[in-house]
Amino acid sequence: MARERKKVLTGQVVSDKMDKTIVVSVSRTNRHPLYGKVVSVNKKYKAHDENNQAAMGDTVKIVESRPMSKEKRWVMTEIVEQAQR
């Protein structure tokens, strides 16, 4: 039986105020099912950042993982692009 691949998302860090946790905003574009208009959808995910490396404005890659708390189910794997400090 093959194991399922974990989801990988890329988004921007909108908050790094918590210890070892970042909030990542991921934006996607979807087509409206009835009207066909392209709509951008934003969703926020809480992700685990073990060494507190990511800062606000950074673009990061997050991967699905086991639940670590009530809302935290993602882990930051890499910082794709750092924001200007």
Helices and strands as residue ranges (DSSP letters): E 8-15, E 21-31, E 38-48, E 59-64, E 72-81
